[in-house]
């Protein structure tokens, strides 16, 4: 119990509550305890008139490298898929609370932020990145799909950049995150202590005032010349295609014309990823373009429950084995090819689970929300 309680640290300064994710050896991967603790804290602080702002950050070299999926797979391997479902139910509820939060949340993304770490931060009001930030949604390489509300925030990136990021699992740095809208501010890491101190002293929940405080320390970084973000025309041409097969063909065609590292890497990632994951990920992001955050999370919950039951494909377990457990990086996907993943198989992931006692994701009642939160619903 002592080791669990140290996984989330709380610092109280003036009207600010600083929450520190504290599993540095695990790159602050979200354990079940951490998810439950964060949800309790966010709900508690929202009702506490003495709290005006939440500051969220990670210890060590990561903000948060994602959810602790290895623990989820371990539970499922014991025949307990419902335990995994409960983990994602809590995590997605946390994502919804953050997306609809009445008080400003400032996330300091000074390091690795992937998967579940994105869910705990991207939905918040302020996302501060640095020269140390590395972002990715690598789920298709694990036999999963970009979840934690990613179908909402990826689908709202410029053009079809979200499809590119979600399908390939490509890594973005701080300047790229700022350019595409995943981050709100870029602040050099050496300025973070001063920024945090001024946020403590702000004594305000006014997002306009808080933005001005952050802007005092923010800079406009250069996006590197060879960044894929500088090739939005090519990305839109390829990733706007209707099907994964057409996307892959378009990327192959472009890779044959140019020597750009990003297009070659994109092609390799698409060929290595789970075919099933690629197809359900594309469909999820496309549906997310027309849905609010609540609908996105409910749909993603149905999808993740179907993934964990493994009745259509067991790629999630194979991906975790190859990448996280045995680490041979040689997953054997089943089905092994895109053409073997039928439309009917894809559709099954978007249906509720036909199992006694299973229910759709339900969110806690939210009181009067600010306009920014209402716009997401």
C-alpha angles and dihedrals in degrees: 000000000000091000091049095051091053091059091083118038125195127206120186117203121163107307094337126097113202114202115196122196102219116190097102095164089056092042087251093292108182112256120197089258092053093051092050092045093050092049092051092048095048092050092046095048093047090063096040110097089200091065117076103163141023120217113194124190143144135242122239123005097330138064090200128321094204141273121331093255093162088066090048091052090048090055093047091049087061090056094261106121090150090066088058090046090053090052092055092042090058093042094050090046088054089050090052093048091050092048091052098036118145096209128061117267118200113195117195105209098189098154140357117003118175140150109331090018088062090050091054093051117019092065090055126092100252127033114183117194131187140192087278097057120119117179129187143150098210098169100119089063088056097049091255131097135240101283135159088086093309091136085065101046098033092051089056097056118107114292111323096330089118092059089050093050094043099046099041100036088223118178121243127197127217097272091049091050090052093047095052095041102252088115128044099201141018115215124173110244092239089065096051097091091054092045092051092048092052091048089054090052095045094086090196141116092192106121092205092057092044090051089054091052092052092045090060088068100031127105135195104241126200118250107229114258094240094049117130087229088071088060100059091136091061093041092051091048092053105032097043089071115119100238137033089242090057091046091052092048091050092049090049090052093050092045088056091056100046141037096217110142095221096058092048090049091048091053092049092049093050091050093049097045125095108274090217092050092050093053098046091043093055092047091048094052092045091052089046091063089071100037137078122237094266094054091044093054094045091051092046089051091056089048095049092048089053090048092052094048088056096206095132098033136350094209093122091063093043092048093050090048093051098040107028109021114028090016094206088134090218108111119183103219121205115230087032098198137050094236090060093057102087128204088246091056090051092049092055090066091061096055126089117260114267096219131120112264095012115133136180119261111281123196129214116258112270122210124216107329131206117254092255090059094043090055090063096055 
